[in-house]
Amino acid sequence: MISAGFVVQKLNCCDMTTIYVRFTMGERREFHLREKTRRHRQLEILDRRYELSAFEKEELQKLEAGYEGELIFDGILEGFIHGTNIVHMKDYNFYPEAVDARLLTRPEAEAGHVQIDNVVIAKDYLYTFEIKNYSFDLHHRDSHWFFDNGGEFADPLAQVVKQRNMMGKLLDGVEGRIRMFNLLVFINKDQTIFNLPASNEIIVRSNLRKKLVKAMTVNHHDHSRLVGNLEARRVTVLKYQGDTTVDFRDIRKGVFCAACGERLVRVNRYKFLCSGCRTPLPVLEVLEQLIVELQILNSSWTVTPALIQKYSNDEISEYCVRNNKKRGLLDY
């Protein structure tokens, strides 16, 4: 088991990101990153194609910080579970209606979805890890949480309590007889929590590895049936992750770099160049990105060669789209 330090490199290509983790022993491993939510991806696209409100800019910043924290946790956890039978389910979402209705305390229609950053089955236990990547310090006193300025901060353990209750009901519904631990991880190493409560549910970055060393050991029993039942109840299309309300006419047209957000400049008929990070991008890759963006923004828009040309501000022609489609290089 490798629990040494690591270096993370991220390479963005269209909508896929690959992570390379290099451990201090010199071993370099590759694994795919967890997916961003549709809402996160929509805001990223609109940030370069539309004038976001202050509220939405703040929402995007929170989503970016949360995603970064989850990647940090994934990289650390990978050092403990790689090559083992430990199960790691990322971004596990389910609706309470997937739980036996007899176990609910309110009507199914009123129950929102339950979101869990990480479900891990190790040591024949089930762990949930809720990741918080806060860039500010917190104070804890008299069972309440506060900012530096004295303003009260919403109890971060409330979400963990909800996860414990609803996941417990879900496990009862699928006859998942397994002991469960629900944990909150403050992943930002620069954050300080004053008067940190003595709770086994809370982990800070400085003692995360120590906790994982004890918990992340191999399973001695087969949990494939439980995993299958949980995956069968996983929800990938969430009620709040719908189409954007922005009108197509109001979107800034053109071709942009998915990595840095700057405009792309046509070099020749086969290639673009990012005006910001100077990354060269093949026309086909740019075309694929345009199609992905349109589908993410609004699934009701009918993607056609004419729409793609208009979306690209005529940087890519209808003929180019039709030709690549005819050659089987595009799928839309």
C-alpha positions in Angstrom: 0.0 0.0 0.0 1.4 3.4 -1.0 0.4 6.3 1.2 3.3 8.6 0.3 3.0 12.1 -1.2 1.9 12.6 -4.7 1.9 15.2 -7.6 -1.2 15.7 -9.6 -1.2 16.7 -13.3 -4.5 17.6 -15.1 -4.8 17.5 -18.8 -8.0 18.8 -20.3 -9.1 17.6 -23.7 -12.6 18.6 -24.8 -14.8 17.5 -21.9 -12.6 14.7 -20.6 -10.0 15.2 -18.0 -7.3 12.7 -17.1 -5.4 12.7 -13.9 -1.9 11.4 -13.4 -0.7 10.7 -9.9 3.0 10.4 -9.3 3.8 9.0 -5.9 7.1 9.6 -4.1 8.2 6.1 -4.9 8.2 7.1 -8.5 5.2 5.2 -9.7 2.9 7.1 -12.1 -0.7 6.0 -12.3 -3.5 7.2 -14.6 -7.2 7.4 -13.7 -10.1 9.3 -14.9 -11.4 12.2 -12.8 -14.9 12.3 -11.4 -17.4 14.1 -13.7 -18.5 17.7 -13.0 -22.2 18.2 -12.6 -24.2 19.5 -15.5 -24.8 22.7 -13.7 -21.1 23.2 -13.1 -20.4 22.6 -16.8 -23.2 24.9 -17.9 -21.8 27.8 -15.8 -18.3 27.2 -17.1 -19.6 27.5 -20.7 -21.7 30.5 -19.9 -18.9 32.2 -18.1 -17.2 32.7 -21.5 -20.3 33.1 -23.6 -22.6 35.1 -21.4 -22.6 37.8 -18.7 -23.2 35.8 -15.5 -24.9 37.5 -12.6 -22.9 38.1 -9.4 -24.9 35.3 -7.8 -24.0 32.8 -10.6 -20.4 33.8 -10.5 -20.3 33.0 -6.8 -22.1 29.7 -7.5 -19.5 28.8 -10.1 -16.7 29.6 -7.7 -18.2 27.4 -5.0 -18.6 24.6 -7.5 -15.0 24.9 -8.7 -13.7 24.9 -5.1 -15.8 21.9 -4.2 -14.7 20.0 -7.3 -11.0 20.8 -6.6 -11.4 19.5 -3.0 -13.0 16.3 -4.3 -10.0 15.8 -6.7 -7.6 16.3 -3.8 -9.4 13.7 -1.8 -9.5 11.3 -4.7 -5.8 11.6 -5.2 -5.0 10.8 -1.6 -7.5 8.0 -1.4 -6.2 6.4 -4.6 -2.8 5.8 -2.8 -4.6 3.6 -0.3 -7.0 1.6 -2.5 -5.2 1.1 -5.8 -5.0 -2.6 -6.6 -7.2 -3.7 -3.7 -10.8 -4.9 -3.5 -11.9 -1.6 -1.8 -14.9 -0.1 -3.5 -15.0 3.7 -4.2 -18.3 5.1 -5.6 -18.0 8.8 -6.4 -20.9 11.3 -6.5 -23.5 8.9 -5.3 -27.0 10.4 -5.7 -30.3 8.9 -5.0 -33.9 10.0 -4.4 -35.6 9.0 -1.2 -38.4 7.4 -3.3 -35.8 4.7 -4.0 -36.0 4.0 -0.3 -38.9 1.9 1.0 -41.7 4.5 1.3 -42.7 3.0 4.7 -39.4 4.3 6.0 -40.0 7.9 5.0 -41.3 10.6 7.4 -42.8 12.8 4.7 -44.5 12.4 1.2 -42.2 11.1 -1.5 -43.0 14.1 -3.8 -41.6 16.5 -1.2 -38.3 14.7 -0.6 -35.3 16.1 -2.4 -32.4 14.0 -3.6 -29.6 12.8 -1.4 -26.0 13.6 -2.5 -23.0 11.8 -1.2 -19.5 12.8 -2.4 -17.9 9.4 -1.7 -19.2 6.0 -0.7 -16.3 3.7 0.2 -16.6 0.0 1.2 -13.4 -1.0 3.0 -12.6 -3.3 6.0 -16.1 -4.7 5.4 -17.6 -1.4 6.5 -19.4 1.3 4.5 -17.9 4.8 4.8 -19.4 8.1 3.4 -17.0 11.0 3.0 -18.4 14.5 2.6 -15.7 16.8 1.4 -15.5 20.5 2.3 -12.9 22.7 0.6 -13.4 26.0 2.5 -10.9 28.7 2.0 -11.8 30.5 5.2 -11.2 29.7 8.9 -14.0 28.6 11.2 -14.6 28.8 15.0 -16.6 26.3 17.0 -18.2 27.1 20.3 -21.3 26.2 22.2 -22.2 23.7 19.5 -22.3 26.4 16.8 -20.0 27.3 14.0 -18.8 30.9 13.2 -16.8 32.9 10.7 -13.9 35.0 11.8 -16.1 38.1 11.9 -18.5 36.4 14.4 -21.2 35.6 11.9 -22.8 32.2 12.4 -22.0 29.5 9.8 -24.5 26.8 8.9 -23.6 23.5 10.7 -21.5 21.5 8.2 -22.5 18.3 10.1 -26.1 18.7 9.2 -25.5 17.2 5.7 -23.7 14.3 7.2 -26.6 13.6 9.6 -29.0 13.6 6.6 -26.7 11.3 4.7 -26.5 8.9 7.7 -30.3 8.8 8.1 -31.2 8.5 4.4 -28.4 6.1 3.5 -29.3 4.0 6.5 -32.9 3.8 5.2 -31.7 2.9 1.7 -29.5 0.1 3.1 -32.4 -1.2 5.0 -34.5 -1.2 1.8 -31.8 -3.2 -0.2 -31.1 -5.5 2.8 -27.6 -4.1 3.0 -26.4 -5.5 6.3 -23.2 -3.5 6.8 -21.9 -1.2 9.5 -21.7 2.4 8.3 -19.5 5.4 9.3 -20.4 8.9 8.1 -17.5 11.4 7.9 -16.9 15.1 7.2 -13.5 16.0 5.7 -12.1 19.5 5.8 -9.7 19.1 2.9 -8.1 22.5 2.6 -4.7 22.3 4.3 -4.6 26.0 4.8 -7.8 26.2 6.7 -7.8 26.5 10.5 -10.7 25.4 12.7 -10.5 26.9 16.2 -11.8 24.8 19.0 -12.4 21.8 16.7 -15.0 19.6 18.4 -13.8 16.2 19.5 -15.9 14.2 17.1 -15.0 11.0 15.3 -17.2 12.3 12.4 -14.8 15.1 11.6 -11.5 14.8 9.8 -9.1 17.6 8.9 -6.4 17.5 6.3 -3.6 17.1 8.8 -4.9 13.8 10.1 -6.6 12.5 7.0 -3.8 10.0 6.1 -3.6 8.7 9.6 -7.4 8.0 9.5 -7.2 6.4 6.1 -4.3 4.1 7.1 -6.6 2.6 9.8 -9.8 2.4 7.7 -8.7 1.6 4.2 -7.8 -2.1 4.5 -9.1 -4.8 2.2 -12.5 -6.4 2.5 -12.7 -10.0 3.5 -16.3 -10.5 2.3 -17.9 -10.1 -1.1 -19.9 -6.9 -1.4 -20.7 -7.1 -5.1 -24.4 -7.7 -4.4 -24.7 -4.6 -2.2 -22.7 -2.5 -4.8 -25.0 -3.7 -7.5 -28.1 -2.8 -5.5 -26.7 0.7 -4.8 -25.7 1.3 -8.4 -29.2 0.2 -9.5 -30.6 3.1 -7.4 -28.0 5.7 -8.4 -29.6 8.7 -10.1 -27.5 10.4 -12.8 -30.2 12.9 -14.1 -31.1 15.2 -11.2 -34.2 17.3 -11.0 -32.3 20.5 -10.5 -29.8 19.8 -13.3 -32.1 20.9 -16.1 -31.6 23.0 -19.3 -30.3 26.5 -19.0 -32.9 29.3 -19.4 -30.5 31.4 -21.5 -31.8 32.0 -25.0 -29.5 30.9 -27.9 -29.6 34.3 -29.4 -28.1 35.8 -26.3 -25.1 33.5 -26.2 -21.7 34.9 -27.3 -20.8 33.0 -30.5 -17.3 31.8 -31.4 -14.8 29.0 -30.5 -13.1 29.0 -27.1 -10.5 27.0 -25.3 -12.1 24.6 -22.9 -9.0 24.8 -20.6 -8.5 28.5 -20.2 -11.6 30.1 -21.7 -9.8 32.3 -24.2 -10.8 32.5 -27.9 -9.3 30.2 -30.4 -7.6 31.5 -33.6 -7.7 29.6 -36.8 -4.2 28.5 -37.9 -5.2 26.6 -41.0 -8.0 24.3 -42.2 -7.0 21.6 -39.8 -6.0 23.4 -36.6 -6.8 26.2 -34.1 -4.5 27.9 -31.6 -5.6 29.2 -28.2 -4.9 32.9 -27.9 -4.4 32.4 -24.2 -2.5 29.2 -23.3 -1.2 28.7 -26.9 -2.5 25.2 -27.0 -2.9 23.8 -30.6 -6.3 22.1 -31.1 -7.4 20.0 -34.1 -10.5 21.3 -35.9 -12.3 17.9 -35.1 -11.6 18.3 -31.4 -13.0 21.9 -31.4 -16.1 20.7 -33.3 -16.7 17.9 -30.8 -16.4 20.5 -28.0 -19.0 22.7 -29.7 -21.5 19.8 -29.9 -20.9 18.8 -26.3 -21.5 22.4 -25.1 -24.8 22.7 -27.0 -26.0 19.5 -25.5 -25.0 20.5 -22.0 -26.6 23.9 -22.3 -30.0 22.8 -23.6 -31.0 19.3 -24.5 -34.1 20.7 -26.4 -31.9 22.4 -29.0 -31.7 20.3 -32.2 -28.1 20.1 -33.0 -27.6 20.6 -36.8 -24.7 21.6 -39.0 -26.4 25.0 -39.4 -26.7 25.5 -35.6 -23.1 24.5 -35.1 -21.8 26.9 -37.7 -23.9 29.7 -36.1 -22.7 28.8 -32.6 -19.1 28.9 -33.8 -19.6 32.3 -35.4 -18.8 30.8 -38.8 -15.4 29.5 -37.6 -16.6 26.0 -38.6 -18.7 25.6 -41.7 -21.8 23.4 -42.3 -19.7 21.6 -44.9 -17.0 20.7 -42.3 -19.7 19.4 -39.9 -21.5 17.4 -42.6 -18.2 16.0 -44.0 -17.0 14.8 -40.6 -20.4 13.4 -39.8 -20.5 11.5 -43.1 -17.0 10.0 -42.3 -18.4 8.7 -39.0 -16.2 11.0 -36.9 -19.1 12.8 -35.2 -22.0 11.5 -33.2 -24.9 13.9 -32.5 
